[in-house]
Amino acid sequence: MYRTHTNGELSAENIGQEVTLSGWVQKARDKGFIVWVDLRDRYGITQLVFDEERTPKEMMKQAQKLGREFVIQITGDVIERESKNPNMPTGDIEILVKKVTVLNESLTPPFTIENETDGGEDLRMKYRYLDIRRNPVRENLIFRHKVSMAVRNYLSEQGFVDVETPYLIKSTPEGARDFVVPSRMNEGQFYALPQSPQTFKQLLMVGGLDKYFQIVKCFRDEDLRADRQPEFTQIDCEMAFVEQEDILNMFEGLTRHLLKEINGIEIGEFPRMQYDDAMRLYGNDKPDIRFGMQFGVLNKVAQHKDFGVFNNAELVIGIAVPGGNKYTRKEIDTLINWIKRPQVGALGMIYSRCNDDGSFKSSVDKFYDQDDLAKWAEGTGAKTGDLVCVLSGETNKVRAQMSALRMHLASELGLRKADEFAPLWVVDFPLLELDEETGHYHAMHHPFTSPKPGQLELLDSNPGEVKANAYDLVLNGNEIGGGSIRIHDKKTQAIMLKHLGFSDEEARAQFGFLMDAFEYGAPPHGGIAFGLDRLVAILGGQETIRDFIAFPKNNSGRDVMIDAPAPLDQAQLTELNLAVTLPKK
Ligand code: ASP
C-alpha cells in the first residue's frame, strides 16, 4: 500500500498514529541536525521531520539527499508540531519519519512548482505535466471538472441523453476551414473533423431521441486570434418538438443552475435583446451589460455645423465615459492613439468634457457651442464629470470601433468585474450576412438555421433583411452559447442552400443525407451549443481559456510539449498517396 492517507488530511486528531504517505518533495530544509521536508500531492502538503536525536544516522543521510520533485514514500508517526502553521490545513502536525523509500528521483525542474512560478508560458507548456503540479493549474482543471459534472447532471436530470457522434466525418460548414484526415483505405479521399456535430444531432432528432447532449471536441482551422484553440469543447445540445422559447427556457435554466452551483449566485430571468438593438446600442452582438455607456446617435446634433468630418459621415455616435473628465490631455491622446491602431482602425476621436460647473470643453469648440455640446451630453446620457467620446463614419465600422473603445475604457475603469455576472439572450439574428469581400451572402449562424416564419419570401428581394430563429447566450461580453431552430423540411433547406450559392448538385453531394432524412418524418427541432472552455474561464473569473485546458495549443496552433504538428515520414505519406509540395525556400 502506497499510502494510508493523503497529504491534505492529517490533523491534530491523528496525533499518535502511524501513517504511510506518498508524494513529491516540494522542498527540503536541511539545518544539519534537523531536516524538514514538505511532501506534496494533489490534496495538500504534509511536513515531514527527520532529526538527529530520533532519526537513525543512515536515514538522516538519506533525508539530506532528497531533491525537489523526488517521489517518495514514507512511514512515520504523526506528532504535534512545535511551531504550528495556522495557514495550512495540516499545520498542527508533522510526521516523524521512521522509513523512507525513494520511488523515483527527479531532475531539477525547469521552473519552480509554486503558485507564483518563475517559468514563462512557453517553458510551462513544454513541461505542462510539471505545470499541472502547481496549485492554480490543478485547481482550474478540477474547477472545469466540477462545471462539466454539473452540466451532465443537470441535463441528464432533464431527460437529455448523452450520445457520441463521430469525429471522422464529412465537412460541416460552420464558417471555418476544416481539419482533414486522409483515408488510407479510400484512396485520395479525406475525412473532415467536425466543426461541430451539427448534422448528427439533427439526425438524432429525426431518429426520435428527443433530447440530446454531448460534451464534445470540435475542430476549426481558423487563424488563432486571441485566445482561440483549434480544438475546443462544446456542450452540444438538441431538442425535438421545441420552439425558440422552449430552448431559451431550458438553457437559461442550465446557466442559472451553473451560476448557483458553481458561483453561489442566484440570477433571475435573463434579459433579452434584439440583435438590431445590440448593434445599435453597443455596436456588438455580445454586449457586456454590466455597465452602461450605451451609444447615443448624435447625427442630428452634430451635422448642422461646418464640421465636414461629421457632416460627411453616415453615423455619428457618442458614449459617456463615467468620471472621464478626470482624463488628462495626455491620457486622451493615448486613448486616441489606441483607437487609431490598425486593430481598431478609427481615424480619430472627438471629445467633450463635462466640467463640474456645467460647462463643456470639446476638441471641436471652433465648430460647436455650449448648446450643441449640451445636446451631445444629453444624447449620450453624460453627467457632470463625464467625458463624451464621439466617433463618426460608416455605420458598421464606426459601431465596431466604438464597441472596442467602450470595452477598453470599461476595463481601464474597472467596470468589468470578474465576480459580477450579467447574462443576456441576444435574439432575432439576421439569417444571412454579406461578405464584404466577395459580395456573397453566407449563413450568419449555419445553413440549417430556419428563417422567421413568413420571411422566406424575402430571401429573393431583400436577403439581408431576413431574420432567423437564432439566438446567442452572452455572459459578461462573451458569447458563451449559440443556436437556432432548424429547418426541418427538404424544400426550405434546398431554398436556403441555393441562396448560399450551392448548386443543386453541390447541395445534394454535401447535404443529400440530411435532406433525405427530412423526407422521413423529421420533427421540428432546435438546439444550442455552449463553448465549455470559455464558460469555465468566465465562471472561474479568469480571462484566458488556455488556463482551463490541460494540454492547450499555443498561438500558432502548436503543442510544444509533444511537438505537433510534425512532418510525416515518406512511408506514411506513400501509404496515404500523399505528396507534400512546399514552396522552395
Ligand atoms: N453547431 C452550432 C455551433 O457550433 C450550434 C448550434 O446551432 O447548435 O455554433
Residues whose N, C-alpha, C, O or C-beta is under 5 A from the ligand:
A	BS01	LIG	Q195 S196 Q198 C237 G482 G483 S484 G527 I528 A529
